[in-house]
Amino acid sequence: MQNEKKTEFSHDINMYEDGKENKEKHDSDSLSSDSAEEVNKHRNVKTTEGQPSKPIEVAFVALSFILMFITFPISIFMCLIILQEYQRAVILRLGRLRPGGARGPGMVFVLPCVDRYRKIDLRTTSLDVAPQDILTKDSVTISVDAVLYYRIRNPLDVVLQVMDPESCCELLAMTTLRNITGGYMLIELVSSKKALSREIKAALDSTGATEAWGIRIERVEITDIYMPESLQRAMAVEQEARREAMAKVAAANGERDAVKALKEAADIMESNPIALQLRYLQTLNTIANEDTQSIVFPFPIDIMQKLIK
């Protein structure tokens, strides 16, 4: 009797666990389908991987399987593709996206004749933005060169939502670069390249255009700012004049300090006759050490005044 009760109890527990697992599986499937529908709602190109296949499509897929088995093992080399860790494959079967999203990394199976795939590299890529002629806020025409770093975050959107992602990113960066740099003066652009790069990056992120393409902009760098030769010569002349003015100011300050020092020395000697005599003897010693044929002998003024009297 006890064994029968234990058996019934264990049977009830198993049924409860099976029902719980089925419910969780059903909930997860419905949740994944709901999330897929939510993502598909915001896409420009709606995907149909969740819809049932047409009879003609099923027939072509079956024919492809038959062809694969007939040509086995030669067909195995056409049905297997190898993806690296940084690669993903978006597979379209008879024009429809295959369920499960992007494949990879590792070995991926494709059917010949009905499957078409495209490999996507997830590594960071650099893009040189063409030099842009810009009129600054102070009406100076310059040319600004920049480089853009981006990576693919959603392979499905890159394949399905945009035709040429590299060209789209370049054009978006060009327009953003012109719009932002046109609001600055020349001296501000030259002196604050890093701040300008951060502002362009923030402007690209705020548009949200690259997110819809499955692309993430990682960094934008202003590499060079080219100015006309006439403007470069004018700036060089201005800098040279500024350096000459600073040199003259420094020379005038030096002469002023020298005059102050001489005045202080004269005041000290005037108040101390012994210091004046020592200076007189030092001057005589300097004259005697020089290799010259004529010597000018300085005569003290006070002695001359006594002789005149």
C-alpha positions in Angstrom: 0.0 0.0 0.0 2.8 2.4 0.9 4.6 1.5 -2.3 1.5 2.3 -4.3 1.2 5.7 -2.6 4.9 6.5 -3.2 4.5 5.5 -6.9 1.4 7.8 -7.2 3.2 10.6 -5.4 6.3 10.4 -7.6 4.1 10.2 -10.7 2.3 13.4 -9.6 5.6 15.1 -9.1 6.9 14.1 -12.5 3.7 15.3 -14.2 4.0 18.6 -12.3 7.6 19.1 -13.4 6.8 18.1 -17.0 3.9 20.6 -17.0 6.1 23.3 -15.5 8.9 22.7 -18.1 6.3 22.8 -20.9 4.9 26.0 -19.5 8.3 27.6 -19.2 9.2 26.5 -22.7 5.9 27.9 -24.0 6.5 31.2 -22.2 10.0 31.5 -23.5 8.9 30.8 -27.0 6.1 33.3 -26.8 8.5 35.8 -25.2 11.1 35.3 -27.9 8.5 35.6 -30.6 7.1 38.8 -29.0 10.6 40.3 -28.8 11.3 39.3 -32.4 8.0 41.0 -33.4 8.9 44.1 -31.4 12.3 44.3 -33.1 10.8 43.7 -36.5 8.3 46.5 -35.8 11.1 49.1 -35.7 12.8 47.8 -38.8 12.5 49.5 -42.2 12.6 46.1 -44.0 10.3 43.6 -42.3 11.6 40.1 -42.0 9.5 37.0 -42.7 11.5 34.2 -41.0 8.6 33.4 -38.7 6.1 32.9 -41.5 5.3 29.4 -42.9 7.0 28.5 -46.2 5.1 28.3 -49.4 4.6 24.9 -51.1 6.9 25.8 -54.0 9.6 26.8 -51.5 9.2 23.5 -49.6 9.6 21.7 -53.0 12.8 23.5 -53.9 14.3 22.8 -50.4 13.4 19.1 -50.7 14.9 19.0 -54.2 18.1 20.6 -52.8 18.3 18.0 -50.1 17.9 15.2 -52.7 20.6 16.8 -54.9 22.9 17.0 -51.9 22.5 13.3 -51.0 23.0 12.3 -54.7 26.3 14.2 -55.0 27.5 13.2 -51.5 30.4 13.4 -50.4 31.3 16.0 -53.0 28.4 18.2 -52.0 29.6 18.4 -48.4 32.3 20.8 -49.4 29.7 23.2 -50.8 27.4 22.8 -47.8 29.8 23.7 -45.0 31.3 27.1 -44.3 33.7 28.0 -41.6 33.4 31.3 -39.7 36.1 32.8 -37.5 35.4 34.2 -34.0 35.0 37.7 -35.4 32.7 36.6 -38.2 29.0 36.0 -38.5 26.9 34.8 -41.5 23.5 36.0 -42.5 21.7 33.2 -44.5 18.8 33.8 -46.8 16.9 30.7 -48.0 15.1 31.5 -51.3 15.2 35.1 -50.3 13.8 34.6 -46.8 15.8 35.1 -43.7 16.5 31.8 -42.0 15.1 31.6 -38.4 17.7 31.9 -35.6 19.4 35.1 -36.7 23.1 35.3 -37.7 25.2 32.2 -37.6 28.6 31.6 -36.2 31.3 31.3 -35.2 32.4 27.8 -36.2 31.0 25.5 -38.9 27.7 26.4 -40.5 25.6 24.2 -42.8 24.0 25.7 -45.9 22.0 24.1 -48.7 23.3 24.4 -52.2 21.3 26.4 -54.8 18.7 27.7 -52.3 20.8 29.3 -49.6 22.7 32.5 -50.0 24.9 33.8 -47.2 27.0 36.9 -46.5 29.9 37.0 -44.1 30.0 40.0 -41.7 33.2 41.1 -39.9 32.6 42.3 -36.3 36.0 43.9 -35.8 36.5 47.7 -35.6 37.0 49.3 -38.9 38.5 52.7 -39.8 37.0 55.0 -42.5 38.8 58.0 -43.9 36.3 60.9 -44.3 37.0 62.9 -47.4 38.4 66.5 -46.7 35.6 69.0 -46.4 35.7 72.6 -47.4 34.2 74.6 -44.5 33.4 78.2 -44.0 34.1 79.0 -40.4 32.3 81.5 -38.1 34.8 84.2 -38.9 34.4 83.7 -42.7 37.6 81.8 -43.3 37.5 78.9 -45.8 39.4 75.8 -44.5 39.6 72.1 -45.3 39.1 69.6 -42.5 40.1 66.0 -42.7 38.8 63.3 -40.3 38.8 59.6 -39.6 35.9 57.5 -38.3 36.1 54.2 -36.3 33.1 52.0 -36.3 32.1 48.3 -35.7 29.1 46.2 -36.6 26.9 45.3 -33.6 23.9 43.7 -35.5 24.8 41.7 -38.6 21.1 41.3 -39.6 20.5 45.0 -39.7 23.7 45.6 -41.7 22.6 43.2 -44.4 18.8 43.9 -44.4 18.4 47.6 -43.5 21.2 49.4 -45.4 22.6 48.8 -48.9 26.1 50.3 -48.4 26.9 50.8 -44.7 30.4 52.2 -45.3 29.1 54.9 -47.8 26.2 55.8 -45.5 28.5 56.2 -42.5 30.9 58.4 -44.5 28.1 60.7 -45.8 26.6 61.0 -42.3 30.0 61.9 -40.9 30.6 64.4 -43.7 27.4 66.3 -43.1 27.8 66.2 -39.3 31.4 67.5 -39.6 30.3 70.4 -41.8 27.4 71.4 -39.6 29.4 71.4 -36.4 32.7 73.0 -37.6 30.9 75.8 -39.3 29.8 77.2 -35.9 33.4 77.7 -34.7 36.0 80.3 -35.3 39.4 79.3 -36.9 41.4 79.7 -33.8 38.9 77.6 -31.9 39.1 74.8 -34.4 42.9 74.8 -34.4 43.3 74.8 -30.6 40.5 72.3 -29.7 40.6 69.4 -32.0 39.9 66.8 -29.3 36.8 68.7 -28.0 35.5 69.0 -31.6 36.0 65.3 -32.1 34.0 64.4 -29.0 31.2 66.8 -30.1 31.0 65.2 -33.5 30.9 61.7 -31.9 28.0 62.8 -29.6 26.1 64.3 -32.5 26.4 61.1 -34.5 25.2 59.1 -31.5 22.3 61.5 -30.9 20.8 61.0 -34.4 20.4 57.2 -33.8 20.8 56.6 -37.5 23.7 54.2 -37.2 21.9 52.2 -34.5 19.1 51.4 -37.0 21.8 50.2 -39.5 23.3 47.9 -36.9 26.5 50.0 -36.6 28.1 51.6 -33.6 30.4 54.6 -34.0 33.3 54.2 -31.5 35.4 57.3 -32.2 35.8 60.2 -34.5 39.2 62.0 -34.8 40.0 65.3 -36.6 43.4 64.6 -38.3 44.3 67.8 -40.2 43.0 71.3 -40.8 44.3 72.8 -44.1 44.3 76.6 -44.6 44.9 78.6 -47.8 48.5 79.6 -48.5 47.6 83.3 -48.3 46.1 82.8 -44.9 49.1 80.8 -43.8 51.5 83.6 -44.9 49.4 86.2 -43.1 49.4 84.2 -39.9 53.1 83.7 -40.2 53.7 87.4 -40.6 51.4 88.1 -37.6 53.3 85.6 -35.5 56.7 87.1 -36.5 55.5 90.6 -35.7 54.2 89.3 -32.3 57.6 87.7 -31.6 59.5 90.9 -32.5 57.2 92.9 -30.3 57.8 90.5 -27.4 61.6 90.7 -28.0 61.5 94.5 -27.9 59.5 94.5 -24.7 62.0 92.0 -23.2 65.0 94.2 -24.3 63.3 97.3 -22.9 62.7 95.6 -19.6 66.3 94.5 -19.5 67.6 98.0 -20.1 65.2 99.3 -17.4 66.5 96.7 -14.9 70.1 97.6 -15.9 69.6 101.3 -15.3 68.0 100.6 -11.9 71.0 98.4 -11.0 73.5 101.2 -12.1 71.6 103.8 -10.1 71.6 101.6 -7.0 75.4 101.0 -7.4 76.0 104.8 -7.9 74.0 105.6 -4.8 76.1 103.0 -2.8 79.4 104.4 -4.1 78.3 108.0 -3.4 77.6 107.2 0.2 80.7 105.1 0.6 84.0 106.6 -0.7 86.0 103.5 0.1 83.8 101.5 -2.3 84.5 104.1 -5.0 88.2 103.8 -4.5 88.0 100.0 -4.7 86.1 100.4 -8.0 88.8 102.8 -9.2 91.6 100.2 -8.4 89.6 97.4 -10.1 89.3 99.5 -13.3 93.1 100.2 -13.3 93.8 96.5 -12.9 91.5 95.7 -15.8 93.2 98.2 -18.1 96.7 97.0 -17.2 95.8 93.4 -18.0 94.6 94.3 -21.6 97.1 93.9 -24.4 97.2 97.5 -25.7 99.8 100.1 -26.6 98.0 103.1 -25.2 96.5 103.3 -21.8 94.0 105.9 -20.8 94.7 106.7 -17.1 91.5 107.8 -15.3 92.2 110.7 -12.9 90.0 111.0 -9.9 87.7 114.1 -10.1 88.2 115.1 -6.4 92.0 115.3 -6.9 91.5 117.4 -10.0 89.2 119.8 -8.1 91.8 120.3 -5.4 94.5 121.0 -8.0 92.3 123.5 -9.8 91.7 125.3 -6.6 
